[in-house]
Every structure is written in C-alpha cells, then in structure tokens.
C-alpha cells in the first residue's frame, strides 16, 4: 500500500493570514488522519510564514499515523527535529527565501555534510529521507549518504505529464529502480494532484509514500476534506 501523507502547510497559511488560531492546524491534522491520511507532513521554514515552531511541537502528540517533518537542515531545524522525534525527517536543500522547494540535493557534492546529519537523526531513531531529482547518480550518491529513503522531486513530472506522460515518467522509473536495487525506500512529492497521481503510482514500483499539500488542500475547498482524501487514497 502506498501511503498518503497530507502536507498541512496551507492550513497554517490561511490561519496566519488573520493572525489568529483559525483554521486550527491541530484540528486539520486530527481530521486528515480520521479521514484516511496515513501521515501528516509539515515544512517549517525559518520565517514561520506557515507552520510555526510552536506548531511543530504541538502537532506531535496528536499524531496517530506518521509524522514527517521536512526542511533545510539548519542547526535550529536539526535541534528541533531531534527534540520532537517524528517518524521521518525529509531533508530539503532550499534556501530561506524560496517560495517552495525547487531542487533536489546534489548528493555527491554534499555527501559528507548529509552523511553527518543523517547519522545524527538515525542515532535518535528518526527515519531519514532526502529530496532528490530523478537522476540515477543522485540516487547512488544518496546511498553513500546513508539515507533510509529518497523523496523524488516530482515537479518536472507534473509539468511534463500533460505534454507526454510516457516520457515524463521515464527518469522516475529509472531512479526508482536504482533506489530499489540499492535498498533505499522511495517517497515522492511536489505538484502531485488528482490528475497525475494515479499514473505515477502505477508506474513507480516500490513507491512507499507520497506527500501532497497544495493540490489536495485546494481540492478540499470544493470537494470537502474527507472526500478529497478518500479520492487521493483511491488513486493510490
Ligand atoms: N515535498 C517537499 C519536499 C515539499 O517541499 C513539498 C511542498 O511543501 C511537497 C513535497 C508537497 O508539494 P505540494 O504542496 O506541491 O503537494
């Protein structure tokens, strides 16, 4: 079964627009799990523009599925994740000012750096995943970093899907096959939606988990959160 982890950043974005506590991210996390999500993902950023550091701690006790914290591994991020101890940490190489994650790690160039950080998380029993482009050499580099999983960055797939889905999926199939060969688990995320998810899930063997935020929360405006989560789950 491929797990669906719902990224609830957008709930925090709406909440922060008015500076109050509504809509509640805690309630959203509780309900996503009640409606069938297999995990909750958050991506705290240094400017706390959506998920705040306080949220990161507050969400932990209500998790009944899997808690996945994504982010750039700054010293503060590493300390916070080790204190909160989620089931999984996903390392993303984005700078503080990017709108959203926009590239995968260069796992060759940053191998020593990633290796050290990954081993620190693993010492605390936290499963590690690193965000990578679908390139065989980046998967081989990821293996040398000691990560448990990679998260395949699917923006390019989503963009190309409408033009030529057979071509769009190819690098992902190759990267996923390499990951499987090397014994690395496979996650995927970014711009996955009701239109492109099923094809991706069908063609990527051994896909463990997808994390979806923007499209899913947007769909929920029209379709309702429970119905939307069920629709995504059915595609998996
Ligand atoms: N994976 C990573 C590393 C991300 O940064 C994001 C966006 O926060 C996602 C997955 C989910 O992307 P989307 O919001 O487009 O579903």
Boltz pocket constraint, residues with backbone or C-beta under 6 A from the ligand:
constraints:
  - pocket:
      binder: B
      contacts: [[A, 7], [A, 9], [A, 43], [A, 70], [A, 90], [A, 92], [A, 100], [A, 101], [A, 131], [A, 151], [A, 188], [A, 189], [A, 190], [A, 191], [A, 192], [A, 211], [A, 212], [A, 213], [A, 214], [A, 215], [A, 216]]
      max_distance: 6.0
